[in-house]
Structures are given as C-alpha cells and as structure tokens.
Amino acid sequence: MSATEQIIEDFANAWKTLDAELIIKHLDSSFVYDSQWVFDSLDYNAYIDYIRVKFETIKKTSNGPSVMIVPDRYSECGKMIVLKQSFHDAPCFYRIKIADGKVVKGDLCVF
C-alpha cells in the first residue's frame, strides 16, 4: 500500500471509528478545511478542534456515518471518501490533497 493509500485508509477508518487522531496525525501545519456546512475555512488548529468535537457529538447522538472509499478521477489522490449519515441523507464527498506525504487540504461537499 502506498503512503497516499494509507492516508486515505486512515481518513476513512477515522470516520468509521470516530477516532480523530487517525486524521490529525496526517495533517500538515498548513492544512485548510472547507465544507459546505461550515461558514469559514478552518486552519490546522481550528480543524483539529472541530473534528474532535464533531466526532464526540456523533458518538453521543448517532451510530456514525457509513463510509466508503471510491475512485475520484478529479483528485490527485485518485480516490475520495463518501460519507452518508443515515439512509435518508444524501451522500457527501470528502476529498483531500496530499503534498510531501502530508494532507494540506480537505474539502467536504455534496458533489
């Protein structure tokens, strides 16, 4: 498994197990996160706080999302993560950008 594939696997497993540390260990200090559900971009420190709280909230309020890794012809990684909170919810797509073995960008969107 390549380093990129391992990072994507760790991100997917983080969502499956709601263990934020599986994501955090791969973030570059220049990391920026954008989401259609978050009003402003989050930098490295803000994202760490955000994802830890988000996962704790999910643990308390639901069973967590279904998670799949799927091909992504638009991503440099060639793969993305599909998250679906419940049977009735539309899926959302988590794309990451990796540079020099670290994740520098994360985008969560519905398309």
Residue, then its C-alpha position, 0 to 999 in steps of 0.5 A: m500500500s502506498a503512503t497516499e493509500q494509507i492516508i486515505e485508509d486512515f481518513a476513512n477508518a477515522w470516520k468509521t471509528l470516530d477516532a480523530e487522531l487517525i486524521i490529525k496525525h496526517l495533517d500538515s501545519s498548513f492544512v485548510y478545511d472547507s465544507q459546505w456546512v461550515f461558514d469559514s475555512l478552518d486552519y490546522n488548529a481550528y480543524i483539529d478542534y472541530i473534528r474532535v468535537k464533531f466526532e464526540t457529538i456523533k458518538k453521543t447522538s448517532n451510530g456514525p456515518s457509513v463510509m466508503i472509499v471510491p475512485d475520484r478521477y478529479s483528485e490527485c489522490g485518485k480516490m475520495i471518501v463518501l460519507k452518508q449519515s443515515f439512509h435518508d441523507a444524501p451522500c457527501f464527498y470528502r476529498i483531500k490533497i496530499a503534498d510531501g506525504k502530508v494532507v494540506k487540504g480537505d474539502l467536504c461537499v455534496f458533489 
